[in-house]
Amino acid sequence: MKPTNTITYKDAGVDIDEGEAMVKAIQPIVASAQRPEVMSGVGGFAALVALPTGYREPILVAGTDGVGTKLKIAFEMNRHDTIGIDLVAMCANDVLAMGAESLFFLDYYACSALRAQAGADVVAGIAEGCRQAGAALVGGETAELPGFYKPGEYDLAGFMVGVVEKDQIVTGAAVQAGDAVIGLSSSGLHSNGYSLARRVVENSGLSLSEAPEALGETLGEALLRPTTIYVRPVRALMEAVDVRAIAHITGGGLLENIPRTLPKGMGVALQAGWPVPPIFRWLAQHGPIAAAECHRVFNMGLGMTLVVPEAQVARALDVLSAHQVTAQRVGQVVAVPPGEPRVTIAGEV
């Protein structure tokens, strides 16, 4: 006996038609972020990508990340076209820390109920991030999980694969005491520390649409500004000078990320004075947040640090300036006795 009342997948919360509408919307977007090595188009079960030519011993470098609770800022502002840049940036900059060029990227987009336009906006940001990183956007997964996420919210994960010549992998092994530390300016918080930042905003009683005088823009604008992607300028720098270590300043801030790139027994002595976006001072004041906590949570204006020989600092800064990157010498590598802090900061950041 046939049932008189049937239900559909849409009744259960999954709209296949909306998913197909999103696929159609993103096809030209994905096509704008490609490389010649890509051998397959969107729509297959997997992507085919050839290794780039010109490498003697190519080594693949893989990284994965998300954007954390920065997504909450995008939800509240109902703006979804830049968060994808953050997703690519977090992965591309991690892969870059090994000296690799970005090759291809995949994303995972999960939501309670798919909204094709919002999804397309997210993918547009991902494609822009891929163009900035020089990577191909080769595919992804869109998952509708009814009841799993709050209505109107979604989560993102990204996966970057890069490639580097085996003898050009940046390991930090060549770092020596006396080497210089160069800091590359950040655009703001990038994609870390947002649980703390959101708590400060909540306690301040201000909305994201309000513009504190100290910021010169709304809180929402300051907090949603995309993460800087450093791939092209740093890869160019590697052709010009001896880049001995690269640290992507993410969760853990300056205090925990820089030591990850240094040999045992080595640390850095930083001298404050680099440009610090106003949002950091506003958060520190209105938390209030102690300086030490800021340094171990936020990038405090330095999205990436590089170690180069002291004699090559001027050349390094010239190359970075030519690529429109704000950078300066921020300290030097020093020997550190066991048990002593591996990162010290003189002056007020």
C-alpha positions as CSV (number, residue, x, y, z in Angstrom):
1,M,0.0,0.0,0.0
2,K,1.5,3.4,-1.0
3,P,1.7,6.1,1.6
4,T,-0.7,9.0,1.1
5,N,1.6,11.6,2.5
6,T,5.2,11.6,1.4
7,I,8.0,13.8,2.5
8,T,11.0,15.2,0.5
9,Y,14.6,16.0,1.2
10,K,13.5,19.7,1.2
11,D,10.9,18.9,3.9
12,A,13.8,17.6,6.0
13,G,15.7,20.9,5.5
14,V,18.0,20.2,2.4
15,D,17.1,22.1,-0.7
16,I,18.8,20.5,-3.7
17,D,17.5,23.2,-6.1
18,E,19.2,25.9,-4.0
19,G,22.4,23.9,-4.1
20,E,22.3,23.6,-7.9
21,A,21.6,27.4,-8.1
22,M,24.8,28.0,-6.0
23,V,26.8,25.7,-8.2
24,K,25.7,27.6,-11.3
25,A,26.5,30.9,-9.6
26,I,30.0,30.0,-8.6
27,Q,31.2,28.3,-11.8
28,P,32.4,31.6,-13.4
29,I,33.9,32.6,-10.1
30,V,35.9,29.4,-9.8
31,A,37.1,29.8,-13.4
32,S,38.7,33.1,-12.5
33,A,41.1,31.5,-10.1
34,Q,43.0,28.9,-12.1
35,R,46.5,27.8,-13.0
36,P,47.7,25.9,-16.1
37,E,48.4,22.8,-14.1
38,V,44.7,22.2,-13.4
39,M,43.5,19.3,-15.6
40,S,39.9,19.1,-14.5
41,G,36.9,21.4,-14.1
42,V,34.3,21.9,-11.4
43,G,31.8,19.1,-11.0
44,G,33.9,15.9,-10.9
45,F,34.4,13.8,-7.8
46,A,38.0,15.0,-7.4
47,A,40.4,17.4,-9.0
48,L,43.4,16.7,-11.2
49,V,46.4,18.9,-10.9
50,A,49.8,18.4,-12.5
51,L,53.0,19.4,-10.7
52,P,54.4,22.7,-12.1
53,T,57.3,22.4,-14.6
54,G,60.8,23.7,-13.7
55,Y,61.2,22.0,-10.4
56,R,64.2,19.6,-10.0
57,E,62.9,18.0,-6.8
58,P,59.4,19.3,-6.1
59,I,58.1,18.7,-2.5
60,L,54.4,19.2,-1.8
61,V,53.5,21.2,1.2
62,A,49.9,21.0,2.6
63,G,48.1,23.1,5.2
64,T,44.5,23.4,6.5
65,D,42.8,26.0,8.6
66,G,39.6,27.9,9.2
67,V,38.7,31.5,10.3
68,G,37.3,30.8,13.7
69,T,34.8,33.1,15.3
70,K,35.6,35.9,12.9
71,L,32.6,34.3,11.1
72,K,30.4,35.8,13.9
73,I,31.4,39.3,12.7
74,A,30.4,38.4,9.1
75,F,27.1,37.0,10.3
76,E,26.3,40.1,12.4
77,M,27.2,42.5,9.5
78,N,25.5,40.3,6.9
79,R,28.6,40.6,4.8
80,H,30.1,37.4,3.3
81,D,32.3,38.5,0.4
82,T,35.6,38.9,2.3
83,I,35.6,36.0,4.8
84,G,36.8,33.7,2.0
85,I,39.9,35.8,1.6
86,D,40.7,35.0,5.3
87,L,40.2,31.3,4.7
88,V,42.7,31.2,1.9
89,A,45.1,33.5,3.7
90,M,45.3,31.4,6.8
91,C,46.3,28.3,4.7
92,A,48.4,30.1,2.1
93,N,50.5,31.9,4.7
94,D,51.1,28.7,6.7
95,V,52.3,26.9,3.5
96,L,54.5,29.9,2.8
97,A,56.2,29.5,6.1
98,M,57.9,26.5,4.6
99,G,59.0,28.6,1.6
100,A,56.3,27.1,-0.7
101,E,54.3,28.7,-3.5
102,S,50.6,28.0,-3.4
103,L,49.4,25.5,-6.0
104,F,45.8,24.6,-5.4
105,F,43.0,25.2,-2.8
106,L,39.8,23.4,-1.7
107,D,37.2,24.6,0.7
108,Y,34.5,23.1,2.9
109,Y,31.3,25.2,3.4
110,A,28.8,23.8,5.9
111,C,25.5,25.4,6.9
112,S,22.0,24.6,8.3
113,A,20.1,25.7,5.2
114,L,21.8,26.8,2.0
115,R,21.4,30.4,0.8
116,A,22.8,30.4,-2.7
117,Q,23.7,34.1,-2.8
118,A,25.5,34.1,0.6
119,G,27.3,31.0,-0.5
120,A,28.3,32.5,-3.8
121,D,29.6,35.6,-1.9
122,V,31.8,33.4,0.3
123,V,33.2,31.6,-2.8
124,A,33.9,35.0,-4.5
125,G,36.1,35.8,-1.5
126,I,37.8,32.5,-1.7
127,A,38.5,33.0,-5.4
128,E,39.9,36.5,-4.7
129,G,42.2,35.0,-2.0
130,C,43.3,32.3,-4.5
131,R,44.2,35.0,-7.1
132,Q,46.2,36.9,-4.5
133,A,48.0,33.8,-3.5
134,G,48.5,32.6,-7.1
135,A,46.7,29.3,-6.4
136,A,44.0,27.5,-8.3
137,L,40.6,27.0,-6.8
138,V,40.0,23.4,-7.8
139,G,36.9,22.4,-5.8
140,G,35.2,22.1,-2.5
141,E,32.3,20.7,-0.6
142,T,29.0,22.3,0.3
143,A,27.1,20.6,3.1
144,E,23.6,21.3,4.3
145,L,23.2,20.0,7.9
146,P,19.7,21.0,9.1
147,G,19.6,21.6,12.8
148,F,23.3,21.4,13.2
149,Y,24.0,25.2,12.8
150,K,22.0,28.2,13.7
151,P,19.8,29.6,10.9
152,G,21.8,31.9,8.7
153,E,25.2,30.7,10.0
154,Y,27.8,28.5,8.4
155,D,31.3,27.2,9.0
156,L,34.4,27.1,6.7
157,A,37.5,25.1,6.4
158,G,40.2,25.4,3.8
159,F,42.9,23.2,2.4
160,M,46.0,24.5,0.5
161,V,48.6,22.5,-1.3
162,G,51.8,24.2,-2.3
163,V,55.1,23.2,-3.8
164,V,58.7,24.0,-3.0
165,E,62.1,22.9,-4.3
166,K,63.6,20.4,-1.9
167,D,66.8,22.4,-1.3
168,Q,64.8,25.7,-0.8
169,I,62.6,24.5,2.1
170,V,62.7,27.1,4.8
171,T,63.3,25.2,8.0
172,G,65.0,27.7,10.3
173,A,68.0,25.5,10.7
174,A,70.4,28.1,9.2
175,V,69.3,30.8,11.7
176,Q,72.2,32.3,13.7
177,A,72.5,34.7,16.6
178,G,72.9,38.2,15.1
179,D,70.5,37.6,12.2
180,A,67.9,40.3,11.7
181,V,64.2,40.0,12.2
182,I,62.0,41.7,9.6
183,G,58.3,42.3,10.4
184,L,55.6,42.4,7.7
185,S,52.7,44.7,8.7
186,S,49.3,43.1,9.3
187,S,46.0,44.6,8.2
188,G,44.5,44.1,11.6
189,L,43.6,41.0,13.7
190,H,43.7,38.8,10.6
191,S,41.8,35.7,11.7
192,N,42.9,35.1,15.3
193,G,41.9,36.2,18.8
194,Y,38.2,36.9,17.9
195,S,36.7,35.2,20.9
196,L,38.6,37.6,23.1
197,A,37.9,40.6,20.7
198,R,34.2,39.8,20.6
199,R,34.1,39.6,24.4
200,V,35.7,43.1,24.6
201,V,33.2,44.5,22.1
202,E,30.3,42.9,24.0
203,N,31.5,44.4,27.3
204,S,32.0,47.8,25.8
205,G,28.3,48.0,25.0
206,L,29.0,49.2,21.5
207,S,27.6,47.7,18.3
208,L,29.6,46.8,15.2
209,S,28.0,49.7,13.4
210,E,29.4,52.3,15.8
211,A,32.7,54.1,15.0
212,P,34.9,54.9,18.0
213,E,36.9,58.1,17.4
214,A,40.2,56.2,18.0
215,L,39.5,53.9,15.1
216,G,38.3,56.2,12.4
217,E,35.9,53.5,11.1
218,T,33.2,51.2,12.5
219,L,34.1,48.4,14.8
220,G,32.7,46.0,12.2
221,E,34.9,47.4,9.4
222,A,38.0,47.1,11.6
223,L,37.2,43.6,12.7
224,L,36.2,42.2,9.3
225,R,39.2,43.6,7.4
226,P,40.7,40.6,5.5
227,T,43.9,38.8,6.4
228,T,46.9,39.9,4.3
229,I,48.2,37.3,1.9
230,Y,52.0,37.4,1.8
231,V,52.8,34.7,-0.8
232,R,53.9,36.8,-3.8
233,P,56.1,39.3,-2.0
234,V,57.8,36.7,0.2
235,R,58.4,34.3,-2.7
236,A,60.0,37.2,-4.6
237,L,62.1,38.0,-1.5
238,M,63.3,34.4,-1.4
239,E,64.8,35.0,-4.9
240,A,66.7,38.0,-3.8
241,V,68.0,37.3,-0.2
242,D,68.7,34.4,2.1
243,V,65.4,34.0,4.0
244,R,66.3,31.7,6.9
245,A,63.0,31.5,8.8
246,I,59.4,32.5,8.3
247,A,56.8,32.8,11.0
248,H,53.1,33.3,10.3
249,I,51.8,35.1,13.3
250,T,48.5,33.4,14.1
251,G,47.0,31.9,17.3
252,G,49.6,32.3,20.0
253,G,50.6,35.7,18.8
254,L,54.2,36.9,18.7
255,L,55.3,35.0,21.7
256,E,54.5,31.5,20.6
257,N,54.7,31.6,16.8
258,I,58.2,33.1,16.3
259,P,60.0,30.4,18.3
260,R,58.4,27.6,16.2
261,T,60.8,28.7,13.4
262,L,64.0,28.9,15.4
263,P,66.7,26.3,16.3
264,K,66.9,25.2,19.9
265,G,68.6,27.8,22.1
266,M,67.7,30.7,19.9
267,G,65.2,33.4,20.4
268,V,64.5,37.0,19.2
269,A,64.8,40.4,20.9
270,L,62.2,42.6,19.4
271,Q,62.2,46.4,19.6
272,A,58.7,48.0,19.5
273,G,58.1,50.8,17.1
274,W,56.4,49.1,14.1
275,P,53.0,50.3,12.9
276,V,50.2,49.0,15.0
277,P,46.6,49.2,13.7
278,P,44.4,51.2,16.1
279,I,42.0,48.2,16.7
280,F,44.7,46.6,18.9
281,R,45.1,49.6,21.2
282,W,41.3,50.0,21.4
283,L,40.9,46.3,22.4
284,A,43.7,46.5,25.0
285,Q,42.2,49.7,26.5
286,H,38.6,48.5,26.6
287,G,39.2,45.0,27.8
288,P,41.3,45.9,29.5
289,I,43.8,43.4,28.3
290,A,47.4,43.2,29.7
291,A,50.3,43.7,27.3
292,A,51.6,40.2,27.8
293,E,48.2,38.7,26.9
294,C,47.9,40.9,23.8
295,H,51.3,39.6,22.7
296,R,50.4,35.9,23.1
297,V,46.9,36.3,21.5
298,F,47.1,38.9,18.7
299,N,49.7,39.6,16.0
300,M,49.9,43.3,17.2
301,G,50.6,44.6,13.8
302,L,53.0,42.0,12.5
303,G,51.3,39.4,10.3
304,M,54.6,37.6,9.5
305,T,58.2,37.7,10.6
306,L,61.3,36.8,8.5
307,V,64.8,36.1,9.6
308,V,67.6,37.2,7.2
309,P,71.3,37.9,7.5
310,E,71.9,41.4,8.9
311,A,73.9,42.4,5.8
312,Q,70.9,41.7,3.6
313,V,68.3,43.8,5.5
314,A,68.4,46.8,3.2
315,R,68.0,44.6,0.1
316,A,65.1,42.7,1.7
317,L,63.3,45.9,2.6
318,D,63.7,47.3,-0.9
319,V,62.2,44.1,-2.4
320,L,59.2,44.1,-0.1
321,S,58.6,47.8,-0.7
322,A,58.6,47.2,-4.4
323,H,55.8,44.7,-3.8
324,Q,53.8,47.2,-1.8
325,V,54.4,45.5,1.6
326,T,55.0,47.7,4.7
327,A,58.0,46.1,6.4
328,Q,60.8,47.1,8.7
329,R,63.6,45.6,10.8
330,V,62.0,44.8,14.2
331,G,64.8,43.0,16.1
332,Q,67.5,40.4,16.0
333,V,68.1,36.7,16.8
334,V,69.8,36.1,20.1
335,A,71.0,33.1,22.1
336,V,68.6,32.2,24.9
337,P,69.6,30.1,27.9
338,P,67.3,27.2,28.9
339,G,64.2,28.3,30.7
340,E,64.4,31.9,29.5
341,P,61.7,33.6,27.3
342,R,62.5,33.0,23.6
343,V,60.7,36.3,22.6
344,T,61.3,39.6,24.4
345,I,59.9,42.9,23.4
346,A,61.5,46.2,24.4
347,G,59.3,49.3,24.5
348,E,55.6,49.6,24.3
349,V,53.8,48.0,21.3
